[in-house]
Amino acid sequence: MGSKITSFEEYKAVYNSSIADRELYWAEQAESFDWHKKWDTIHSGSFEEGNVKWYEGGKLNITENCLDRHLDENGDKVAFHFEANDPDEGPRSLTYRELHEEVCKFANVLESKGVEKGDRVAIYMAMTPEIAIATLACARIGAVHSIVFAGFSAQSLADRIQDCDAKMLITNDGLQRGTKLVPLKDISDEAVEHCPTIENVIVCKRTENDIDWEDGRDEWWHDLMEDASSEHEAVEMDAEDPLFILYTSGSTGAPKGQLHTCGGYMVYVSSTLENVFQVDQDDVYWCTADAGWITGHSYIIYGPLLNGLTGVIFESTPMYPDPGRLWQVVDKYDVTHFYTSPTAIRALMKEDIEYVQQHDLSSIEVLGTVGEPINEEAWHWYHDKIGNGKCPIVDTWWQTETGGMMISPMAGITPTKPGYATLPLPGIEPALMDDSTKEEIKGNGVQGDLVIKQPWPGMTRGVWGDEERYMSTYFEKYPGYYFTGDGCKRDEDGYYRITGRVDDVLNVSGHRLGTAEIENAIDEHNKVVEAAIVGYPHDVKGEGIYAFMTCDDSIENPESFKKEIHDLVSKIISPIAKPDKIQIVEGLPKTRSGKIMRRILRQIAAGEGDDLGDTSTLVDPSVVDEIRAGKAY
């Protein structure tokens, strides 16, 4: 671990000095890691040029910092407890030494299959220790991993494999999520049909479901690992060499492959986890996310291991076999630091409080939330019922692009306010911008578009294969700043509260979904002429998906049609992108340039259709009244 901040006064002093001399601050944060060679320059490049680099010339391997350096003193310490989908499945834990051996063995497997430094490897797996082993083995040999959430469809998987030209796919025969079997190998087979770059598919046995097999391409994980050596010398990487590509939705159709690099990402996720959660060596830290999202990368796999913590890998869902599952796991492993989503909290709030009271939660010291802003009611329930009124809540704001937490309380140090991400972490300088004047909004008690003024080590280095999209998405609207895409309030105390996306991106249960991506999928239906997707307030998901669509024929059976749309979206993207509400309309509100006025649709979807403001710029204002009088199902 590095140097942990221990008081609010210290935070203010460190923060001010980190902004005054960013390079000194980030040099100090990097000192505690094992480097083969120290960096030549701390930082170079700019937002304007899109060429930011950190720790250039530094040589390292992130897995040596996650694993090897802990072996002498903490080799027998548990790195991961594994909690299977079935609560009756026997316990399984991996010590740091055991995890190191498994990673080395699989690194040798990858190399035996011809995977080399710089090659891309796609990972589409269940939440078992093997997903962490595969990830770390890629990093150990310098291969670029691209984890795809195992809830995405074959087409979504294929799109991501094709975009990064992955050489290998690692998957399971299947996974059990609650009572549902997800046939990962079948989905993978369908995807790989369209992916000529895939040379090998390694299959890790998990569910014993029947699968097809292609000799010469498909191989079992356990067969390959049986004779693999547990000795492996990590490949030396430059700090700016690629570590992983992770795809995230944007305001246009195709997902964006965010590229993160070795050195800056390592330093950033380690220091943010240590300071925000105030972790110590004997803590048991549990982030309930999936490794397919950035939260899983940063705060299930890399961050906890870099800090030498004991973590938990959770295969199941908060509701299986009953709504007390999360609290049962906390009790079982004496979890001290618990990090989950507001969506999960809101869902569990609706259940009988007995599901909480049946379990001993006295081990919890810090609670955290991630993925979306948490509403005050959920914050208070979480604080009172789960934290027993004594545990600080860290409401963390960050993104796939940022690599790690950016604005957040530090547990027990920053005075908190329900619903507020509070203050920026050291080295992070946020600002609010006026959308119309493109100028910075000074002072407190204001609201605007959230931007970041200076580069930081954990930030994305680009959109894989698309520099133009990288520049236009993040640096064009406000030149010289990183544009987050989020709106934000700064209150009279200078505390930040995220108000939601200001672009055409939805935040559904903490998952970013591009409206264009969903619209493109719906447009594939032979009866749909045009679709417009907007978000609306949802009492569990935070934001629900509302689909307005015009059709070329009357819909005789709305429920059957809705199921067809759901099946189509699930097949093309994922079940998480299914519209919650569908409304068939005669026309969409469009300006004379042909642009859909989504502001109006958002207001109608939210039940705020009485005062829609100026509609005179629409080609046909009468469609608004028709939509307002219509019915969703």
Order of alpha helices (4+ residues) and beta strands (2+ residues): alpha-alpha-beta-beta-beta-alpha-alpha-beta-beta-alpha-beta-alpha-beta-alpha-beta-beta-beta-alpha-beta-beta-alpha-beta-beta-beta-alpha-beta-alpha-beta-alpha-beta-alpha-alpha-beta-alpha-beta-beta-beta-beta-beta-alpha-beta-beta-beta-beta-alpha-beta-beta-alpha-beta-alpha-alpha
